[in-house]
Amino acid sequence: MNATKDPADEASGPTLRFRSIWISDVHLGTPGCQASHLLEFLRYTESTYLYLVGDIIDGWQLRRRWYWPQSHNDVVQKILRKARKGTRVLYVAGNHDEVMRHFLGLAFGGIDVCDEAEHVTADGRRMLVLHGDLFDAVVQRARWLAFVGDQLYMFTLKLNHWLNSARAKLGMPYWSLSQFLKHKVKNAVSYISDFETALAQEARRREFAGVVCGHIHKAEIRDIEGVLYCNDGDWVESLTALVELESGELRLVDWKAIDAVRQGRTEHFGGMPLASPAGH
């Protein structure tokens, strides 16, 4: 009997090669997860290191209601294949997949589970890698409020879907309601700033050159008082990842931009649709 080809292994274009890739906040197990886009990204990219920086699987939502379509399974299978083919895959536990913290130091299918990791870039910089929830005062001090906030966020995503369906019929571009609210609400802006500063201070205290995290779904690379703060974003709305080039340079990758380049709809930088390099 002939073996069938798994669709998760099918690439739809030339592969982009990076030294390292960081992704987080995928939230497999929720309707808001953009699993099909992530699967395309994983097919289209290769790396020596792949860091899963927390909230890959959403245990909070799965406990309430089971939701696991084939596309979510395909993402897991693709990551396992990368590990089998030689990619060093590290799973850094987050708050939505905190059950993984019961298995720290163990490996599953070639994937190492940890609470945090140290990454040394090709140009010698030590980077602290962690999800970031342990520096979130809401998660740590008012867990019930974090659950409420999670439910409100899921509702916002549903409302956002309805809104953008109407905008698409009118020929209008995608618009993120949740991002708009975050930028408009003063307390949310203050929370994000405090979170970023706390992560940078922790990295400095431990003599790291920088920190890579997720958790707040806001992709960014910036200098905070001499510490390189990197957030790889999410795969619910922004569809972003942090990557390390072979030179050691860190950049953000926007899947929407990559897809536009593949479709020939936009210009690109050096063959890769990447955001500005760190410090620019």
C-alpha positions as CSV (number, residue, x, y, z in Angstrom):
1,M,0.0,0.0,0.0
2,N,1.4,3.4,-0.9
3,A,1.9,5.9,1.9
4,T,-0.1,9.0,1.6
5,K,1.7,12.3,1.8
6,D,0.9,14.3,4.9
7,P,-0.3,17.8,3.9
8,A,1.6,19.3,6.9
9,D,4.8,18.4,5.0
10,E,3.8,20.2,1.7
11,A,5.6,23.4,1.1
12,S,4.0,26.0,-1.2
13,G,7.0,28.0,-2.0
14,P,10.8,28.5,-1.4
15,T,11.9,28.1,2.2
16,L,13.2,30.9,4.3
17,R,16.2,29.9,6.4
18,F,16.8,31.4,9.9
19,R,19.2,30.5,12.7
20,S,16.4,30.8,15.3
21,I,12.6,31.3,15.4
22,W,10.4,32.3,18.3
23,I,6.7,32.0,18.3
24,S,4.2,32.2,21.1
25,D,0.5,32.7,22.0
26,V,-0.8,30.4,19.4
27,H,-3.8,29.3,21.5
28,L,-4.4,26.0,19.9
29,G,-7.8,24.7,21.1
30,T,-9.6,28.0,20.5
31,P,-11.6,29.2,17.5
32,G,-9.5,32.4,17.4
33,C,-6.3,30.5,16.7
34,Q,-5.0,31.1,13.2
35,A,-3.7,27.5,12.8
36,S,-3.8,27.4,9.0
37,H,-1.6,30.5,8.7
38,L,0.8,29.2,11.3
39,L,1.0,25.9,9.4
40,E,1.9,27.7,6.3
41,F,4.6,29.7,8.1
42,L,6.1,26.5,9.6
43,R,6.2,24.9,6.1
44,Y,7.8,28.0,4.6
45,T,10.6,28.4,7.2
46,E,13.4,26.3,8.6
47,S,15.7,27.0,11.5
48,T,18.3,25.5,13.8
49,Y,16.4,26.5,16.9
50,L,12.6,26.8,17.3
51,Y,11.3,28.3,20.6
52,L,7.7,27.8,21.5
53,V,7.4,30.7,24.0
54,G,4.2,29.8,25.9
55,D,0.4,29.6,25.4
56,I,0.9,27.3,22.5
57,I,-2.1,25.2,23.6
58,D,-4.9,26.9,25.5
59,G,-5.6,24.7,28.4
60,W,-7.9,27.3,30.0
61,Q,-10.3,27.2,27.0
62,L,-10.1,23.5,26.5
63,R,-11.2,22.8,30.1
64,R,-14.3,24.9,29.4
65,R,-15.1,23.5,26.0
66,W,-13.3,21.0,23.8
67,Y,-12.3,22.5,20.4
68,W,-9.6,20.7,18.3
69,P,-10.0,20.8,14.5
70,Q,-7.6,19.0,12.2
71,S,-5.7,22.2,11.4
72,H,-4.6,22.4,15.1
73,N,-3.5,18.8,15.0
74,D,-1.5,19.5,11.8
75,V,0.4,22.3,13.6
76,V,1.4,19.9,16.4
77,Q,2.5,17.2,13.9
78,K,4.5,19.7,11.9
79,I,6.4,20.9,15.0
80,L,7.1,17.2,15.9
81,R,8.4,16.6,12.4
82,K,10.8,19.5,12.7
83,A,12.1,18.1,15.9
84,R,12.6,14.7,14.3
85,K,14.5,16.2,11.4
86,G,17.0,18.0,13.6
87,T,15.5,21.3,14.7
88,R,16.2,22.0,18.4
89,V,12.7,22.7,19.7
90,L,12.2,24.1,23.2
91,Y,8.7,24.5,24.7
92,V,8.7,27.3,27.3
93,A,5.5,27.0,29.4
94,G,3.1,29.9,29.7
95,N,0.0,30.5,31.8
96,H,-2.6,29.1,29.4
97,D,-0.5,25.9,29.1
98,E,0.8,25.9,32.6
99,V,0.2,22.2,32.9
100,M,3.5,21.9,31.0
101,R,5.2,23.2,34.1
102,H,4.6,19.7,35.7
103,F,7.0,18.3,33.1
104,L,10.0,20.7,33.3
105,G,13.2,19.1,32.3
106,L,11.5,16.4,30.3
107,A,11.3,15.9,26.5
108,F,8.4,14.7,24.4
109,G,9.0,13.7,20.8
110,G,12.3,15.5,20.8
111,I,10.8,18.7,22.3
112,D,12.4,19.9,25.5
113,V,10.0,21.4,28.1
114,C,11.3,24.3,30.3
115,D,10.1,27.3,32.3
116,E,12.7,29.6,30.7
117,A,15.7,29.2,28.5
118,E,18.9,31.0,27.6
119,H,19.7,31.6,24.0
120,V,23.1,32.8,22.7
121,T,22.9,34.6,19.4
122,A,25.4,34.1,16.6
123,D,27.1,37.4,17.6
124,G,27.4,36.3,21.2
125,R,24.5,38.0,23.0
126,R,22.8,36.1,25.9
127,M,19.0,36.3,25.7
128,L,16.6,35.3,28.4
129,V,13.6,33.5,26.9
130,L,10.4,33.2,28.9
131,H,6.7,33.6,28.4
132,G,6.3,36.6,30.7
133,D,3.2,35.7,32.8
134,L,5.3,35.5,36.0
135,F,5.8,39.2,35.6
136,D,2.1,39.9,35.1
137,A,0.6,41.3,38.3
138,V,-2.9,40.4,37.2
139,V,-2.1,36.8,36.6
140,Q,0.0,36.5,39.8
141,R,-2.1,38.5,42.2
142,A,-5.7,38.4,40.9
143,R,-6.0,35.1,39.0
144,W,-9.8,35.4,38.8
145,L,-9.4,38.7,37.0
146,A,-7.1,37.1,34.4
147,F,-9.8,34.5,33.7
148,V,-12.4,37.2,33.3
149,G,-10.1,39.1,31.0
150,D,-9.5,36.0,29.0
151,Q,-13.3,35.6,28.5
152,L,-13.7,39.3,27.5
153,Y,-10.8,38.9,25.0
154,M,-12.5,35.9,23.4
155,F,-15.7,37.8,23.1
156,T,-13.8,40.7,21.5
157,L,-12.4,38.3,18.9
158,K,-15.8,37.1,18.0
159,L,-17.1,40.6,17.7
160,N,-14.1,41.5,15.7
161,H,-14.8,38.6,13.3
162,W,-18.4,39.8,12.7
163,L,-17.2,43.4,12.2
164,N,-14.5,42.5,9.7
165,S,-16.8,40.2,7.8
166,A,-19.0,43.3,7.2
167,R,-15.9,45.4,6.4
168,A,-14.7,42.8,3.8
169,K,-18.1,43.0,2.0
170,L,-17.7,46.7,1.8
171,G,-14.2,46.3,0.4
172,M,-12.5,47.7,3.5
173,P,-9.3,46.2,5.0
174,Y,-8.9,44.2,8.2
175,W,-9.1,46.2,11.4
176,S,-8.3,44.9,14.9
177,L,-10.9,45.9,17.5
178,S,-8.9,44.5,20.4
179,Q,-5.7,46.3,19.4
180,F,-7.7,49.5,19.0
181,L,-9.1,49.1,22.5
182,K,-5.7,48.4,24.0
183,H,-4.2,51.6,22.5
184,K,-7.2,53.7,23.5
185,V,-7.6,52.5,27.1
186,K,-5.0,54.3,29.3
187,N,-4.7,51.6,31.9
188,A,-4.0,49.0,29.2
189,V,-1.2,51.1,27.7
190,S,0.3,51.6,31.2
191,Y,0.0,47.8,31.9
192,I,1.9,47.0,28.7
193,S,4.6,49.6,29.5
194,D,5.0,48.3,33.0
195,F,5.2,44.7,31.8
196,E,7.9,45.5,29.2
197,T,10.0,47.4,31.8
198,A,9.7,44.6,34.4
199,L,11.0,42.0,31.8
200,A,13.9,44.3,30.8
201,Q,14.8,44.9,34.5
202,E,14.8,41.2,35.2
203,A,17.1,40.5,32.2
204,R,19.5,43.3,33.4
205,R,19.5,42.0,36.9
206,R,20.6,38.6,35.6
207,E,23.2,40.1,33.3
208,F,21.4,39.2,30.0
209,A,21.8,41.4,27.0
210,G,18.1,41.0,26.2
211,V,14.9,39.2,26.8
212,V,12.4,37.4,24.5
213,C,8.9,36.9,25.6
214,G,5.2,36.7,24.5
215,H,2.1,36.9,26.7
216,I,0.7,40.4,25.9
217,H,0.2,39.7,22.1
218,K,2.1,42.8,21.1
219,A,5.1,42.2,18.8
220,E,8.0,44.6,19.4
221,I,11.7,45.0,19.4
222,R,13.1,48.0,21.3
223,D,15.8,49.0,23.6
224,I,14.8,49.6,27.2
225,E,17.6,51.3,29.1
226,G,20.3,49.2,27.4
227,V,18.4,45.9,27.4
228,L,17.0,44.5,24.1
229,Y,13.3,43.8,24.7
230,C,11.8,41.4,22.1
231,N,8.2,40.2,22.0
232,D,7.3,37.8,19.3
233,G,3.6,38.7,19.2
234,D,0.9,36.1,18.6
235,W,-0.9,33.8,16.2
236,V,-4.5,35.0,17.0
237,E,-4.4,38.4,15.4
238,S,-0.9,39.8,14.5
239,L,0.5,36.5,13.0
240,T,4.1,37.5,13.9
241,A,7.3,35.7,14.9
242,L,10.7,36.8,16.0
243,V,13.6,35.5,14.0
244,E,17.4,35.5,14.2
245,L,19.4,35.8,11.0
246,E,22.6,33.8,10.6
247,S,24.5,37.0,11.5
248,G,22.8,37.1,14.9
249,E,20.5,40.0,14.0
250,L,17.0,39.8,15.4
251,R,14.0,40.9,13.5
252,L,10.2,40.5,13.5
253,V,8.5,38.6,10.7
254,D,4.9,39.5,9.8
255,W,3.3,36.5,8.1
256,K,0.8,38.8,6.4
257,A,3.7,40.6,4.8
258,I,5.4,37.3,3.8
259,D,2.2,36.1,2.2
260,A,1.9,39.4,0.3
261,V,5.5,39.0,-1.0
262,R,4.8,35.4,-2.1
263,Q,1.7,36.6,-3.9
264,G,3.8,39.4,-5.5
265,R,1.6,42.1,-4.0
266,T,4.3,44.1,-2.2
267,E,8.0,44.9,-2.1
268,H,10.4,43.2,0.3
269,F,13.7,43.7,2.1
270,G,16.6,41.5,1.0
271,G,14.3,38.8,-0.2
272,M,12.5,38.6,3.2
273,P,9.5,40.7,4.4
274,L,11.0,41.7,7.7
275,A,10.4,44.6,10.1
276,S,13.2,47.1,10.8
277,P,16.2,45.6,12.6
278,A,16.6,46.1,16.4
279,G,17.6,49.6,17.3
280,H,16.2,51.2,14.2
